[in-house]
């Protein structure tokens, strides 16, 4: 699995570059550049339009006013579409445009939502723990206590006796 992800991450920029060169050969350099810059501007506009709305939804959710576990992922996918449109390359542009289609967004959100767990600050106790899934095995017990860093403690030294200059 990790090797597959590594190969995918290494092959992605190469594939984007090859597709960009082929696109330039088919439709021309200036039209290719216009498409790349045009989709980047469109992505910026999408992020600008959706970014503040999504930030407001996250704030509502965190303050307890939102819908909690039923939080809608579709607006976040619109934000992801904007980021993909900003990235140069035909593959990311196509993926960004696909994510802008509402039925596709709803379908992806319905597939991803069961795997997303949303925590609010109120879900945590004073120690920062939540009633969520238990910690992975092998982490050992949690021992609560207090500590003091000795190297930061001020140490009072007894005053030195005055030195007699005559007994040199």
C-alpha positions in Angstrom: 0.0 0.0 0.0 2.7 2.5 1.0 4.7 1.6 -2.2 1.7 2.2 -4.3 1.2 5.7 -2.8 4.9 6.4 -3.3 4.7 5.4 -6.9 1.5 7.4 -7.4 3.1 10.5 -5.8 6.2 10.1 -8.0 4.2 9.5 -11.2 1.6 12.3 -10.7 3.8 15.3 -11.6 5.3 13.4 -14.6 1.9 12.5 -15.9 0.6 16.1 -15.4 3.7 17.4 -17.3 3.2 14.9 -20.2 -0.5 15.8 -20.5 0.3 19.5 -20.4 2.8 19.1 -23.2 0.4 17.0 -25.3 -2.4 19.6 -24.7 0.0 22.3 -25.9 0.8 20.4 -29.0 -2.9 19.8 -29.8 -4.4 23.2 -29.1 -1.3 25.4 -29.1 0.8 27.1 -26.5 -1.3 30.3 -26.0 -4.6 28.5 -25.6 -3.0 26.1 -23.2 -1.6 28.9 -21.1 -5.0 30.7 -21.2 -6.7 27.5 -19.9 -4.2 27.1 -17.1 -4.4 30.7 -16.0 -8.2 30.8 -16.5 -8.8 27.7 -14.3 -6.4 29.2 -11.7 -8.5 32.4 -11.6 -11.7 30.4 -11.5 -10.3 28.3 -8.6 -9.4 31.5 -6.7 -12.9 32.8 -7.2 -14.4 29.5 -6.0 -12.2 29.6 -2.9 -13.0 33.2 -2.2 -16.8 32.5 -2.6 -16.8 29.3 -0.5 -14.0 29.9 1.9 -15.7 32.4 4.2 -19.0 30.4 4.1 -17.2 27.2 5.1 -15.2 29.0 7.8 -18.5 30.3 9.2 -20.0 26.8 9.2 -16.9 25.4 11.0 -17.2 28.1 13.6 -20.9 27.3 14.1 -20.2 23.6 14.4 -17.4 24.2 16.9 -19.6 26.5 19.0 -22.3 23.8 19.2 -24.7 25.5 16.8 -23.9 23.3 13.8 -25.2 19.9 12.9 -22.4 18.0 14.6 -21.9 14.5 13.2 -24.2 15.2 10.3 -21.9 18.0 9.1 -22.2 18.5 5.3 -19.0 17.7 3.5 -20.2 19.0 0.1 -19.1 22.6 0.7 -15.6 21.4 1.8 -15.5 19.5 -1.5 -16.2 22.8 -3.3 -13.3 24.3 -1.5 -11.1 21.3 -2.6 -12.3 21.9 -6.2 -11.1 25.4 -6.0 -7.7 24.3 -4.8 -7.5 21.7 -7.6 -8.4 24.4 -10.1 -5.5 26.6 -8.9 -3.0 23.8 -9.2 -1.5 23.8 -12.8 -2.2 20.8 -14.9 -5.0 19.2 -16.9 -5.7 16.3 -14.5 -6.2 18.6 -11.5 -8.3 21.0 -13.6 -10.6 18.1 -14.7 -10.9 16.8 -11.1 -11.7 20.3 -9.9 -14.3 20.8 -12.5 -15.8 17.4 -11.7 -16.1 18.3 -8.0 -18.0 21.4 -9.0 -20.9 19.2 -10.3 -23.4 19.0 -7.4 -24.5 15.3 -7.9 -20.9 14.2 -8.0 -20.2 16.2 -4.8 -23.1 14.7 -3.0 -22.1 11.2 -4.1 -18.5 11.7 -2.9 -19.7 13.2 0.4 -22.0 10.3 1.0 -19.1 7.9 0.5 -16.6 9.8 2.6 -19.0 11.0 5.5 -19.1 7.6 7.3 -15.3 7.7 7.7 -15.2 11.3 9.0 -15.5 11.9 12.8 -16.1 15.5 13.9 -15.0 16.5 17.4 -16.1 19.7 19.1 -14.2 21.3 22.0 -17.1 20.3 24.3 -16.4 16.7 23.4 -13.2 16.8 25.4 -12.8 16.7 29.1 -10.4 18.8 31.2 -7.5 16.5 30.4 -8.0 16.8 26.7 -9.5 13.3 26.3 -12.7 12.5 24.4 -15.2 9.8 24.6 -14.2 8.9 21.1 -12.3 5.8 20.1 -9.8 4.4 22.7 -6.1 5.0 22.2 -4.3 2.4 20.1 -3.0 -0.5 22.1 0.6 -0.4 23.3 0.6 3.2 24.3 0.6 2.2 27.9 -1.3 3.7 30.8 -1.8 7.4 31.3 -0.4 8.6 34.6 -1.6 12.1 35.7 0.6 14.1 38.0 2.5 17.4 38.4 6.1 18.1 37.7 8.6 20.9 38.3 11.6 21.6 36.1 14.6 21.8 38.4 16.8 23.6 35.9 14.2 26.5 35.8 14.0 26.9 39.6 15.9 29.8 41.1 18.5 28.7 43.5 19.5 31.0 46.4 23.1 30.7 47.3 24.5 31.8 50.6 26.4 35.1 50.5 30.2 34.8 50.2 32.2 36.0 53.1 34.1 39.2 52.2 37.7 38.5 51.2 40.4 40.2 53.2 42.7 42.0 50.9 45.4 42.3 53.5 45.9 38.6 53.9 46.9 38.1 50.3 
